[in-house]
Amino acid sequence: MKVLLISDPTTDKSAAALTVQIGHRSDPDELPGLAHFCEHMLFLGTAKYPDFNEYCSYLSQYGGNSNAETNLDDTIYYFDITPEYLEGALDRFSQFFLSPLFTESATELEINAVNSEHEKNIADDVWRAKQLDMSSANPNHPYSKFGTGNRDTLVVTPKKKGINVRDELLKFHNTWYSSNIMALSVLGKEKLDDLEAMVIKMFAEIKNKNVAIPEWPEHPFNNDHFGHKWFIVPIKDIRTLKMIFPLPDLRKYYRSSPAVYVTHLLNHEGNGSLLSALRKASWSNSLNAQIRKFVRGDCNFLHITVDLTEDGIHHVDDIVTLTFQYINMLRSKGPIEWIFDECKHISKMNIDFEETPPTISYVISTVYALHEYPMEEVLIAPRIPTEWRPDLINNVMEHLVPEKIRVHVFGKAFADIATETEFWYQTKFAKIKISDEVMKKWATPGFNSDLKIPDKNEFIPTNFDIKAYENSAIDKYPVIIEDNELMRVWFKQDEEYCVPKVYSYFDFASPLICMDPISYNLTNMYIQLFDDSTTEYRYNPNLAGLSWQFTGSIHGFTLMFGGYHDKYQICLREIIHKMMNFTIDKQRFDILKESYIRDLKNFEADQPYQHADLYISLLLDEYIWTIDELLNASDYITIERLEEFVPRLLKNVYIECLVHGNLTKSEALEAVKIVESELTHAGKRRIIPLLPRQLMLHREIRLEDGCHYLYVTENKVHKSSCTKVYYQSGLQSTESNMHLKLLELIIEKPCFNTLRTEEQLGYIVCSGIYGTNAQGLTVTVQSDRHPQYVEDRIEAFMETMLEDLTNMSEEEFNRHKVLLATIRLQEPEIMCVLTAIFWNEITNQQYNFDRANIEVDYLMTITKEQILSFFKEKIHSKSPTRRKLAIHIVSMANGGAGLKETNVDKNVESVNHISSLPTLISDIAAFKSSQPLYPLVKPSGNYLRKAPLYGYFKPIELYNEIAIVRHLLRELTENLLSIEAYILLFTPIIDINEISS
């Protein structure tokens, strides 16, 4: 076994990962999914630790997490944990590979989990496309296998054939789980000698069976599989083109990475790129070229995936022609060394200034590297290409020819011609041979003057100096360095990570956005159009490690910048200038409007748990628009309305900003002055200052004591249903936060173990906390069972938790407290995560930057009696003050719970402790209008945002007559201003005659 040991005395988490070079390609032909099933079963008890919850419970007890994945050619297992408990975790982990039990009872139970996992994926277009690609390969090649498994492949069919699945599991594990095809990566605080002793003690007994790693030198696709188009009908309304080329095994050429050179150019988005030409023709919005290495041997692929517009799906042949023109141009230019050097330089720069990655991610990446590269290079290869090999680049290019292409086109438009059906996912498709005429055109595509080699990247940073402090005092948390009617600026110079990077957020708050669904749609269109308009400009900064995102919310829109500081101000100035001088491209407007509306409609095909997540927000948040409301308002998305709306939007904003990283205070002020100057056009553009009440956050519904509400809706796409139960605990405070978080931590693993592992209700089972102002405990289960049955089982679980809490020892209770304290006090491993924590305090207007320390101080005073009292009051069914909301997403798809004759399983006793029948919510708006609202959480400190005082109100342009009237009525009623005083106040800016009536 190859082993990599990593000693990091500063780590907050230890971690380990082990891979075995066997995957579902090695499933017996008569047992599809056996390797994946074996992976599931290893978690459910070993000879040394027979309790099937022992491993996960131990990790949970000490702040750990675990997972595993079965791929075509390998299976990986990994976990992380609080460093002091690494040895115990490794001991339990190592038993997976020494003495798993594969008990009959666990085998029968876990088949349900595997089946639920498959059913979750049946209506997922990514899984459907992947399986169609494999099923269309040579049926005698193991690449064509179905790897997930389901009840049919692991129970029904084996039973008919007289196959004992448990015996086959034991045989599979005994045959393939051999140390000579394993690799292990362990990261801990211990010294290397101590880690070595630990690993030898626990893993040395894994048998070396000297098995040969399975190899299939032949390619899964032969000549008969190329030169065809597959027209595939998706579940969602998506339009995608995939051009797939087979490539040889390139692993031994990792020092030169020839395929990376090719994909770098194919992925370029700048002027002269393939994507630029596709966008110019209005055929595509995005493109991605990627090397897919599915299995060992000559089984690599280049996938070029193109998102198609409405027009683009009718020009598939032209898009492929354009792609071959780009490839032809690259061939004619030949490999260019400065492009390779530029990629090498950026890669080295990113490694030189890399922040500490999450431990679990690091052990995963390094354990894979152990199989692929020489031991002395596993930490670097293949991250930095070092050898310039133009011959290998040319070799890759030689494989990008029409004779070897597979064309997959996804679209609802192909439903009428899709006469074939893929077996496992029932995907409808048509396979059509590409005509000789088209193949000839692709073979001799000629050249296109719009396509060219990209320019050199001028955004690669050259200054990596760490900035000195202008003052001797170092602020531990962000401080306000600018505060006026237009913006407030928070600043924190980095002294922890010492990397030449900066992260900043600019939140543009505006009451216009949430005014109605039309305004919300128009804002989203503006965000998408502006973001789209910067595609070519932003690509080189992105490559050079400086990126930005433009996102929207119900409160406003946010511009986030992050990366190397050197070219930060240059890019910030340009982006803000483009934002303030943005003009709408009609062609792009039509394309993105159609895409936006299509995305709204596609929500119907999202997973049931995602629907439940939306509906809890719709039911509890003060202002949020439903998908139907947004769709009904989509007819009002016009260029004319948008052209009128955007200037008003940018005149009615307040900016809250955070700058964090390798900048001085004066440099941070320079950056925000850029934003202010562009926004006001150097003082020439008038901005309407917002009043404090216009900047208030939205609030949440307060459910009444003793309530049990139920909202039921249907899903017609997925076979699985979903149940989400919410127990409202109240407004956030230090005390309530810690009571709720400690209770959720105590409940988390028992909830999973009971509802998923023991009762096998579904693959997706989780508890959590919902809410940012008011909050509560949630339990979510996606299941084939009817939601009413699942809700009853959740209530039954809560009944057992009362008993468990009552009987919990002080030692165990204190262990939970210490674990939560450890989690809360963990330092973020990378700077951008700390920035996001600061930013969350700013956007939720609580400003409690020392929250972790304050909450942990209180946490350590909490007694078991307090948590038991909290549970009895907020969660238990017999509490007269419990506030409960349940959401049922009922499947009406074929085989779904809503269509079954028996919706509630009669073999299990229904719970009899539910206090009353639920109150059914039939109208969300009527429900919300009948409920009170929680107040906002009081901020930590006096941070009221500045706004103009009435006596000093500057002349401004109120955006329309409705706004004037609303403003007038609100001031008259709330502030008891006289009508004469109000008219006098606004005399400089409005016509009195217009409002006197």
GITA-V716218 format. One record per residue. RES is the residue in one letter. PHI is phi as a letter, one per 40 degrees, with the letter a starting at -180 (none if undefined). BURIAL is + if it has 24 or more other ideal C-beta (glycine too) atoms within 12 Angstrom, else -. D_FIRST is the distance of its C-alpha to the first C-alpha in Angstrom with 2 decimals. Layout:
BEGIN
((RES;PHI;BURIAL;D_FIRST) (RES;PHI;BURIAL;D_FIRST))
END
This chain:
BEGIN
((M;none;+;0.00) (K;c;+;3.79) (V;b;+;6.31) (L;b;+;10.02) (L;b;+;12.72) (I;b;+;16.26) (S;b;-;19.30) (D;b;+;22.47) (P;c;-;25.28) (T;c;-;27.50) (T;c;+;25.45) (D;c;+;27.21) (K;b;+;24.12) (S;c;+;20.59) (A;a;+;17.94) (A;a;+;14.39) (A;a;+;12.81) (L;b;+;9.97) (T;b;+;10.04) (V;b;+;9.67) (Q;c;+;11.24) (I;a;+;14.15) (G;b;+;17.46) (H;c;+;21.08) (R;c;+;21.68) (S;c;+;20.22) (D;d;+;22.76) (P;d;+;25.09) (D;d;-;28.32) (E;c;-;30.31) (L;b;+;28.13) (P;d;+;27.72) (G;g;+;25.69) (L;c;+;23.63) (A;c;+;20.21) (H;c;+;21.93) (F;c;+;23.56) (C;d;+;20.34) (E;d;+;19.10) (H;c;+;22.45) (M;c;+;22.39) (L;c;+;19.22) (F;c;+;21.33) (L;b;+;24.11) (G;h;+;23.39) (T;b;+;21.04) (A;c;-;22.17) (K;c;-;21.92) (Y;b;+;23.37) (P;c;-;25.59) (D;c;-;27.67) (F;c;+;26.68) (N;b;+;27.45) (E;d;+;25.66) (Y;c;+;22.62) (C;c;+;24.81) (S;c;+;27.65) (Y;c;+;25.70) (L;c;+;24.51) (S;c;+;28.06) (Q;c;+;29.58) (Y;b;+;27.91) (G;g;+;28.21) (G;b;+;24.92) (N;a;+;24.15) (S;a;+;21.48) (N;a;-;21.01) (A;a;+;18.94) (E;a;+;19.56) (T;b;+;19.27) (N;b;+;19.70) (L;c;+;20.47) (D;b;+;17.10) (D;a;+;14.64) (T;b;+;14.86) (I;b;+;14.26) (Y;b;+;14.98) (Y;a;+;16.23) (F;a;+;18.78) (D;b;+;20.82) (I;a;+;23.03) (T;d;+;25.54) (P;d;+;23.76) (E;c;-;25.27) (Y;b;+;23.59) (L;c;+;19.95) (E;c;+;19.04) (G;c;+;20.80) (A;c;+;19.26) (L;c;+;15.64) (D;c;+;16.75) (R;c;+;18.26) (F;c;+;15.50) (S;c;+;12.85) (Q;c;+;15.44) (F;d;+;15.18) (F;b;+;12.16) (L;b;+;13.71) (S;a;-;17.42) (P;c;+;19.08) (L;c;+;22.79) (F;f;+;23.96) (T;c;-;27.49) (E;c;-;30.47) (S;c;-;32.07) (A;c;+;29.14) (T;c;+;28.58) (E;c;-;32.23) (L;c;+;32.21) (E;c;+;29.15) (I;d;+;30.48) (N;c;+;33.21) (A;c;+;30.82) (V;c;+;29.19) (N;c;+;32.73) (S;c;+;33.96) (E;c;+;31.20) (H;c;+;32.29) (E;c;+;35.95) (K;c;+;35.40) (N;c;+;34.24) (I;d;+;36.96) (A;c;+;39.46) (D;c;+;37.04) (D;c;+;37.81) (V;c;-;34.37) (W;c;+;32.75) (R;c;+;35.68) (A;c;+;35.44) (K;c;+;31.72) (Q;c;+;32.25) (L;c;+;35.38) (D;c;+;33.57) (M;c;+;30.99) (S;c;+;33.71) (S;c;+;35.80) (A;c;+;33.23) (N;d;-;33.35) (P;c;-;33.29) (N;c;-;31.41) (H;c;+;28.49) (P;c;+;25.80) (Y;d;+;26.37) (S;c;+;29.60) (K;c;+;28.15) (F;c;+;28.95) (G;c;+;25.77) (T;c;+;27.10) (G;g;+;28.85) (N;a;+;32.03) (R;c;+;34.25) (D;c;-;35.61) (T;c;+;32.34) (L;b;+;30.77) (V;b;+;33.96) (V;c;-;37.15) (T;c;-;36.18) (P;d;+;33.78) (K;c;-;36.58) (K;c;-;39.06) (K;c;-;36.86) (G;g;-;36.19) (I;c;-;32.44) (N;c;-;30.91) (V;c;+;28.46) (R;c;+;26.88) (D;c;-;26.23) (E;c;+;24.67) (L;c;+;22.37) (L;d;+;21.17) (K;c;-;20.86) (F;c;+;18.91) (H;c;+;16.36) (N;c;-;16.22) (T;c;+;15.89) (W;b;+;13.39) (Y;c;+;11.18) (S;b;+;8.57) (S;c;+;4.94) (N;c;-;5.09) (I;b;+;6.70) (M;b;+;5.25) (A;a;+;5.47) (L;b;+;7.37) (S;b;+;10.63) (V;b;+;13.07) (L;b;+;16.67) (G;a;+;19.16) (K;c;+;22.34) (E;c;+;21.02) (K;c;-;20.67) (L;d;-;17.35) (D;c;-;17.65) (D;c;-;18.28) (L;c;+;15.41) (E;c;-;13.08) (A;c;-;14.94) (M;c;+;14.79) (V;c;+;11.05) (I;c;-;10.70) (K;c;-;13.67) (M;c;+;12.63) (F;b;+;9.02) (A;c;-;8.76) (E;c;-;10.94) (I;c;+;9.00) (K;c;-;9.84) (N;c;-;8.34) (K;c;-;11.32) (N;f;-;10.88) (V;c;-;12.26) (A;c;-;13.51) (I;c;+;13.27) (P;d;+;16.92) (E;b;-;19.07) (W;b;+;22.73) (P;c;-;24.34) (E;c;-;27.71) (H;c;+;28.78) (P;c;+;29.64) (F;b;+;33.05) (N;b;-;35.54) (N;d;-;38.94) (D;c;-;40.52) (H;c;+;38.44) (F;c;+;39.65) (G;g;+;43.13) (H;b;+;43.59) (K;b;+;44.22) (W;b;+;42.95) (F;b;+;45.33) (I;b;+;43.51) (V;c;+;45.20) (P;c;+;43.28) (I;c;+;43.82) (K;c;+;44.64) (D;c;+;47.27) (I;b;+;45.00) (R;b;+;45.64) (T;a;+;42.70) (L;b;+;42.23) (K;b;+;38.87) (M;b;+;38.75) (I;b;+;35.57) (F;b;+;34.69) (P;c;+;31.84) (L;b;+;29.86) (P;c;+;27.67) (D;c;+;23.97) (L;b;+;24.15) (R;c;+;20.53) (K;c;-;20.90) (Y;b;+;24.03) (Y;c;+;22.58) (R;c;+;24.50) (S;b;+;27.74) (S;f;+;27.08) (P;c;+;30.14) (A;c;+;29.95) (V;c;+;30.00) (Y;d;+;33.24) (V;c;+;34.76) (T;c;+;33.89) (H;d;+;35.15) (L;c;+;38.53) (L;c;+;38.64) (N;c;+;37.93) (H;d;+;40.57) (E;b;+;43.35) (G;c;+;45.87) (N;d;-;49.18) (G;g;+;48.90) (S;c;+;45.60) (L;c;+;45.09) (L;c;+;45.12) (S;d;+;48.28) (A;c;+;50.04) (L;c;+;48.94) (R;c;+;50.26) (K;c;+;53.43) (A;c;+;54.00) (S;g;+;53.34) (W;b;+;50.67) (S;a;+;47.60) (N;b;+;46.55) (S;a;+;42.92) (L;a;+;40.39) (N;a;+;36.64) (A;b;+;34.73) (Q;a;+;30.99) (I;c;+;28.25) (R;b;+;26.51) (K;b;+;23.19) (F;c;+;22.82) (V;a;+;20.66) (R;c;+;18.92) (G;g;+;21.49) (D;c;+;25.08) (C;b;+;25.36) (N;b;+;26.14) (F;b;+;29.39) (L;b;+;31.80) (H;b;+;33.53) (I;b;+;36.81) (T;b;+;38.03) (V;b;+;41.65) (D;c;+;43.37) (L;c;+;46.79) (T;c;+;50.19) (E;d;+;52.99) (D;c;-;54.29) (G;c;+;50.93) (I;c;+;50.13) (H;c;-;53.24) (H;b;+;52.09) (V;d;+;48.68) (D;c;+;49.74) (D;c;+;51.10) (I;c;+;47.91) (V;c;+;45.86) (T;d;+;48.56) (L;c;+;48.28) (T;c;+;44.50) (F;c;+;45.05) (Q;c;+;47.74) (Y;c;+;45.28) (I;c;+;42.79) (N;c;+;45.77) (M;c;+;46.70) (L;c;+;43.21) (R;c;+;43.36) (S;c;-;46.82) (K;c;+;45.79) (G;g;-;42.71) (P;d;+;39.62) (I;b;+;40.90) (E;c;-;39.18) (W;c;-;40.52) (I;c;+;38.85) (F;c;+;35.46) (D;c;-;36.26) (E;c;+;37.29) (C;c;+;34.02) (K;c;+;32.13) (H;c;+;34.43) (I;c;+;33.97) (S;c;+;30.17) (K;c;-;30.24) (M;d;+;32.86) (N;c;+;30.88) (I;c;-;27.87) (D;d;-;30.29) (F;b;+;31.91) (E;c;+;29.10) (E;c;+;29.41) (T;c;+;26.60) (P;c;+;24.94) (P;d;-;24.37) (T;d;+;21.22) (I;c;+;19.97) (S;c;-;20.64) (Y;c;+;18.85) (V;c;+;15.48) (I;c;+;15.88) (S;c;+;16.80) (T;c;+;14.16) (V;c;+;11.19) (Y;c;+;12.86) (A;c;+;13.43) (L;c;+;9.84) (H;c;+;10.02) (E;c;+;13.56) (Y;b;+;14.31) (P;d;-;13.86) (M;d;-;12.20) (E;c;-;15.78) (E;b;-;17.14) (V;c;+;15.01) (L;c;-;17.74) (I;b;+;20.60) (A;c;+;19.90) (P;b;+;21.63) (R;c;+;23.92) (I;b;+;26.29) (P;c;+;27.50) (T;b;-;28.51) (E;b;-;29.75) (W;c;-;33.02) (R;b;+;32.80) (P;d;-;35.91) (D;c;-;35.29) (L;c;+;32.15) (I;c;+;34.11) (N;c;-;36.85) (N;c;-;34.43) (V;c;+;33.34) (M;c;+;37.04) (E;c;-;37.87) (H;c;+;35.95) (L;c;+;38.05) (V;b;+;40.95) (P;d;+;43.03) (E;c;-;42.07) (K;b;+;38.50) (I;c;+;39.33) (R;b;+;38.90) (V;b;+;41.20) (H;b;+;40.67) (V;b;+;43.55) (F;b;+;43.54) (G;a;+;46.89) (K;c;+;49.18) (A;c;-;51.82) (F;c;+;50.19) (A;d;-;50.81) (D;c;-;53.81) (I;b;-;52.11) (A;c;+;48.75) (T;b;-;49.40) (E;b;-;45.87) (T;b;-;43.38) (E;c;+;39.57) (F;c;-;38.63) (W;c;+;36.04) (Y;b;+;37.57) (Q;f;-;41.09) (T;c;+;41.23) (K;c;+;44.49) (F;a;+;44.48) (A;b;+;46.44) (K;b;+;45.12) (I;b;-;47.63) (K;c;-;47.52) (I;c;+;48.22) (S;c;-;51.58) (D;d;-;52.04) (E;c;-;54.24) (V;c;+;51.60) (M;c;+;48.93) (K;c;-;51.39) (K;c;-;52.05) (W;c;+;48.36) (A;c;+;48.00) (T;b;-;50.89) (P;c;+;50.75) (G;g;-;52.53) (F;b;-;52.24) (N;b;+;52.92) (S;c;-;54.61) (D;c;-;52.94) (L;b;+;49.49) (K;a;+;48.44) (I;c;+;45.67) (P;c;+;45.07) (D;c;-;46.72) (K;c;-;44.88) (N;c;+;43.50) (E;c;-;45.94) (F;c;+;44.07) (I;c;+;41.18) (P;c;+;41.66) (T;b;-;42.65) (N;b;-;43.53) (F;b;-;40.64) (D;c;-;42.77) (I;c;-;42.27) (K;c;+;45.76) (A;c;-;47.65) (Y;c;-;49.43) (E;c;-;53.10) (N;b;-;53.88) (S;c;-;52.57) (A;c;-;51.88) (I;b;-;48.61) (D;c;-;48.86) (K;c;-;46.01) (Y;b;+;46.70) (P;d;+;48.41) (V;b;+;52.15) (I;c;+;54.96) (I;b;+;56.20) (E;a;+;58.47) (D;a;+;60.37) (N;a;+;63.15) (E;c;+;64.52) (L;c;+;62.14) (M;a;+;58.82) (R;b;+;56.98) (V;b;+;54.20) (W;b;+;51.46) (F;b;+;49.64) (K;a;+;46.73) (Q;c;+;45.65) (D;c;+;41.98) (E;b;-;41.17) (E;b;+;37.70) (Y;c;+;35.43) (C;f;-;37.26) (V;b;+;36.37) (P;c;+;39.11) (K;b;+;39.25) (V;a;+;41.84) (Y;b;+;41.97) (S;a;+;45.29) (Y;b;+;46.79) (F;b;+;50.34) (D;c;+;51.54) (F;c;+;54.77) (A;c;+;56.39) (S;a;+;59.25) (P;c;+;61.25) (L;c;+;61.93) (I;c;+;58.47) (C;c;+;58.74) (M;d;+;62.45) (D;a;-;61.97) (P;c;+;59.59) (I;c;+;61.33) (S;c;+;60.60) (Y;c;+;56.99) (N;c;+;56.61) (L;c;+;58.38) (T;c;+;56.16) (N;c;+;53.03) (M;c;+;54.60) (Y;c;+;55.38) (I;c;+;51.82) (Q;c;+;50.40) (L;c;+;53.02) (F;c;+;52.64) (D;d;+;48.86) (D;c;+;49.27) (S;c;+;51.82) (T;c;+;49.40) (T;d;+;46.71) (E;c;+;47.43) (Y;c;+;48.10) (R;c;+;44.97) (Y;c;+;42.36) (N;c;+;42.33) (P;d;+;42.20) (N;d;+;39.29) (L;d;+;37.40) (A;c;+;38.31) (G;g;+;36.96) (L;b;+;40.20) (S;b;+;40.69) (W;a;+;43.15) (Q;b;+;43.68) (F;b;+;47.03) (T;b;-;46.92) (G;b;+;49.61) (S;a;+;50.27) (I;c;+;53.25) (H;c;+;54.40) (G;i;+;54.09) (F;a;+;51.67) (T;b;+;49.11) (L;b;+;48.10) (M;b;+;44.76) (F;b;+;43.81) (G;a;+;40.56) (G;i;+;38.85) (Y;c;+;39.76) (H;c;+;43.20) (D;d;+;44.61) (K;b;+;46.10) (Y;d;+;46.32) (Q;c;+;50.12) (I;c;+;50.70) (C;c;+;48.78) (L;c;+;50.23) (R;c;-;53.75) (E;c;+;53.29) (I;c;+;51.78) (I;c;+;54.46) (H;c;-;57.12) (K;c;+;55.89) (M;c;+;55.82) (M;c;+;59.38) (N;b;-;60.70) (F;c;+;58.86) (T;b;-;60.76) (I;c;+;59.88) (D;c;-;59.05) (K;d;-;60.70) (Q;c;-;58.37) (R;c;+;55.25) (F;d;+;57.06) (D;c;-;57.61) (I;c;+;54.00) (L;c;+;52.48) (K;c;+;55.03) (E;c;+;54.09) (S;c;+;50.37) (Y;c;+;51.09) (I;c;+;53.13) (R;c;+;50.60) (D;c;+;47.85) (L;c;+;50.16) (K;c;-;50.76) (N;c;+;47.07) (F;d;+;46.50) (E;d;+;47.68) (A;c;+;44.43) (D;c;+;42.16) (Q;c;+;40.17) (P;d;+;42.41) (Y;c;+;40.72) (Q;c;+;41.65) (H;c;+;45.22) (A;c;+;45.22) (D;c;+;44.10) (L;c;+;47.03) (Y;c;+;49.57) (I;c;+;48.87) (S;c;+;49.68) (L;c;+;52.77) (L;c;+;54.00) (L;b;+;53.46) (D;c;+;53.77) (E;c;+;57.29) (Y;b;+;57.07) (I;a;+;54.67) (W;c;+;55.65) (T;c;+;54.57) (I;c;+;53.20) (D;c;-;56.50) (E;c;-;58.54) (L;c;+;56.70) (L;c;+;57.08) (N;c;-;60.77) (A;c;+;61.29) (S;c;+;59.50) (D;c;-;62.79) (Y;c;+;63.91) (I;c;+;61.19) (T;b;-;63.39) (I;c;+;63.45) (E;c;-;66.80) (R;c;+;65.61) (L;c;+;62.47) (E;c;-;64.51) (E;c;-;66.78) (F;c;+;64.03) (V;d;+;61.69) (P;d;+;64.35) (R;c;+;65.29) (L;c;+;61.68) (L;c;+;61.20) (K;c;+;64.51) (N;b;+;63.64) (V;b;+;60.50) (Y;b;+;59.34) (I;b;+;56.25) (E;b;+;53.90) (C;b;+;51.43) (L;b;+;48.46) (V;b;+;47.27) (H;a;+;44.20) (G;i;+;42.31) (N;c;+;43.10) (L;b;+;46.83) (T;c;+;49.79) (K;d;+;52.40) (S;c;-;54.86) (E;c;+;52.34) (A;c;+;51.53) (L;c;+;55.28) (E;d;+;55.65) (A;c;+;53.05) (V;c;+;54.78) (K;c;+;58.15) (I;d;+;56.95) (V;c;+;56.42) (E;c;+;59.75) (S;c;+;61.64) (E;c;+;60.34) (L;c;+;60.94) (T;c;+;64.54) (H;f;-;65.08) (A;f;-;66.01) (G;g;-;68.33) (K;c;-;70.06) (R;c;-;68.23) (R;c;-;69.30) (I;b;+;66.64) (I;c;+;67.70) (P;c;+;66.52) (L;c;+;65.08) (L;c;+;66.42) (P;d;-;64.20) (R;c;-;64.46) (Q;c;+;63.19) (L;b;+;59.93) (M;c;+;59.33) (L;c;+;56.13) (H;c;+;56.44) (R;b;+;56.41) (E;b;+;55.09) (I;c;+;57.02) (R;b;+;57.73) (L;c;+;57.62) (E;c;-;60.32) (D;d;-;59.69) (G;g;-;59.17) (C;c;+;58.42) (H;a;+;56.11) (Y;c;+;56.10) (L;b;+;54.49) (Y;b;+;54.02) (V;b;+;53.23) (T;a;+;52.48) (E;b;+;51.17) (N;b;+;48.34) (K;b;-;48.99) (V;b;+;45.75) (H;c;+;42.88) (K;c;+;42.81) (S;c;+;41.38) (S;b;+;43.72) (C;a;+;43.09) (T;b;+;44.45) (K;b;+;44.56) (V;b;+;46.32) (Y;b;+;47.46) (Y;b;+;48.92) (Q;c;+;50.83) (S;b;+;50.73) (G;h;+;53.00) (L;c;+;53.30) (Q;c;+;50.60) (S;a;+;51.11) (T;d;+;49.00) (E;c;-;49.73) (S;c;+;49.22) (N;d;+;46.04) (M;c;+;44.39) (H;c;+;45.75) (L;c;+;44.43) (K;c;+;41.00) (L;c;+;40.48) (L;c;+;41.63) (E;c;+;39.39) (L;c;+;36.35) (I;c;+;37.33) (I;c;+;37.90) (E;d;+;34.92) (K;c;+;32.30) (P;d;+;34.93) (C;c;+;36.41) (F;c;+;33.20) (N;c;+;32.35) (T;c;+;35.92) (L;c;+;36.90) (R;c;+;33.69) (T;c;+;31.53) (E;c;+;34.41) (E;c;+;37.28) (Q;f;+;35.27) (L;c;+;37.90) (G;i;+;35.78) (Y;c;+;32.59) (I;c;+;34.01) (V;b;+;35.05) (C;a;+;35.44) (S;b;+;37.81) (G;a;+;38.92) (I;b;+;41.86) (Y;b;+;44.33) (G;h;+;46.91) (T;b;+;47.56) (N;b;+;51.05) (A;c;+;51.56) (Q;a;+;48.44) (G;a;+;47.20) (L;c;+;44.36) (T;b;+;43.07) (V;b;+;41.21) (T;b;+;40.18) (V;b;+;39.25) (Q;b;+;39.01) (S;a;+;39.71) (D;c;+;41.36) (R;c;+;43.64) (H;c;+;46.96) (P;d;+;46.90) (Q;c;+;49.61) (Y;c;+;47.52) (V;c;+;44.50) (E;c;+;46.79) (D;c;+;48.02) (R;c;+;44.49) (I;c;+;43.85) (E;c;+;47.04) (A;c;+;46.03) (F;c;+;42.76) (M;c;+;44.83) (E;c;+;46.96) (T;c;+;44.02) (M;c;+;42.95) (L;c;+;46.38) (E;c;-;45.81) (D;c;+;42.31) (L;c;+;43.70) (T;c;-;46.61) (N;c;-;44.51) (M;c;+;41.82) (S;c;-;41.72) (E;c;-;42.51) (E;c;-;39.16) (E;c;-;37.30) (F;c;+;39.77) (N;c;-;39.30) (R;c;+;35.54) (H;c;+;36.11) (K;c;+;38.47) (V;c;+;36.08) (L;c;+;33.34) (L;c;+;35.84) (A;c;+;37.02) (T;c;+;33.53) (I;c;+;33.04) (R;c;+;36.52) (L;c;-;36.15) (Q;c;+;32.85) (E;c;-;33.56) (P;d;+;32.83) (E;c;+;29.95) (I;b;+;31.90) (M;c;+;35.62) (C;c;+;36.52) (V;c;-;35.49) (L;c;+;37.86) (T;d;+;40.51) (A;c;-;40.17) (I;c;+;40.64) (F;d;+;43.78) (W;c;+;44.98) (N;c;-;44.67) (E;c;+;47.00) (I;c;+;49.44) (T;c;+;49.54) (N;c;+;49.95) (Q;f;+;52.75) (Q;b;+;51.62) (Y;f;+;50.58) (N;c;+;48.80) (F;c;+;46.34) (D;c;-;45.67) (R;d;+;45.00) (A;d;+;41.66) (N;c;-;43.19) (I;c;-;46.41) (E;c;+;44.75) (V;c;+;42.36) (D;d;-;45.37) (Y;c;+;47.07) (L;d;+;43.97) (M;c;-;43.80) (T;c;-;47.39) (I;c;+;46.82) (T;b;-;47.39) (K;c;+;46.18) (E;c;-;49.80) (Q;c;+;49.95) (I;c;+;46.94) (L;c;+;48.35) (S;c;-;51.68) (F;c;+;50.11) (F;c;+;48.40) (K;c;+;51.63) (E;c;+;53.64) (K;c;+;51.44) (I;b;+;49.26) (H;c;+;50.78) (S;c;+;52.99) (K;c;-;55.96) (S;c;+;56.27) (P;c;-;59.55) (T;b;+;58.06) (R;c;+;54.84) (R;b;+;54.61) (K;b;+;52.51) (L;b;+;51.96) (A;b;+;50.10) (I;b;+;49.23) (H;b;+;48.80) (I;c;+;47.53) (V;c;+;48.58) (S;c;+;47.22) (M;b;+;50.03) (A;c;+;47.78) (N;d;-;47.72) (G;g;-;46.23) (G;c;+;46.35) (A;c;+;47.49) (G;c;+;50.83) (L;b;-;51.76) (K;c;-;50.74) (E;c;-;53.60) (T;b;-;52.08) (N;c;+;50.68) (V;b;-;50.00) (D;c;-;48.05) (K;c;-;50.71) (N;c;-;48.29) (V;b;-;47.35) (E;d;-;50.08) (S;c;-;51.14) (V;c;-;51.18) (N;b;-;54.67) (H;b;-;54.30) (I;c;+;54.66) (S;c;-;57.86) (S;a;-;59.42) (L;c;-;59.07) (P;c;+;57.70) (T;c;-;59.98) (L;c;-;59.14) (I;c;+;58.92) (S;b;-;60.58) (D;b;-;61.35) (I;c;+;58.95) (A;c;-;61.71) (A;c;-;64.10) (F;c;+;61.50) (K;c;+;60.66) (S;c;-;64.33) (S;c;-;65.03) (Q;b;+;62.42) (P;c;-;62.73) (L;b;-;60.33) (Y;c;+;58.42) (P;c;-;59.43) (L;c;-;57.02) (V;c;+;55.01) (K;c;-;56.89) (P;c;-;55.28) (S;c;-;54.04) (G;h;-;56.86) (N;c;-;59.80) (Y;b;+;58.30) (L;d;-;60.93) (R;c;+;60.80) (K;c;+;63.90) (A;a;+;66.35) (P;c;-;69.95) (L;c;-;72.71) (Y;d;-;75.53) (G;c;-;78.11) (Y;b;-;76.13) (F;c;+;74.83) (K;c;-;74.49) (P;d;-;76.03) (I;b;+;73.38) (E;b;-;73.18) (L;c;+;72.30) (Y;c;+;70.47) (N;a;-;72.85) (E;c;-;75.74) (I;c;-;73.60) (A;c;+;71.65) (I;c;+;74.94) (V;c;-;76.36) (R;d;-;73.21) (H;c;+;73.16) (L;c;+;76.89) (L;c;-;76.77) (R;c;-;73.84) (E;c;+;75.58) (L;c;-;78.87) (T;c;-;77.40) (E;c;-;74.79) (N;b;-;76.61) (L;f;-;80.17) (L;c;-;81.18) (S;c;-;84.59) (I;c;-;84.86) (E;c;-;87.01) (A;c;-;84.45) (Y;c;+;81.69) (I;c;-;83.77) (L;c;-;84.72) (L;c;+;81.10) (F;b;+;80.09) (T;d;-;83.34) (P;c;-;81.79) (I;b;-;79.29) (I;b;+;80.79) (D;c;-;84.02) (I;d;-;85.80) (N;c;-;87.66) (E;c;-;84.43) (I;b;+;83.31) (S;c;-;86.66) (S;c;-;86.96))
END
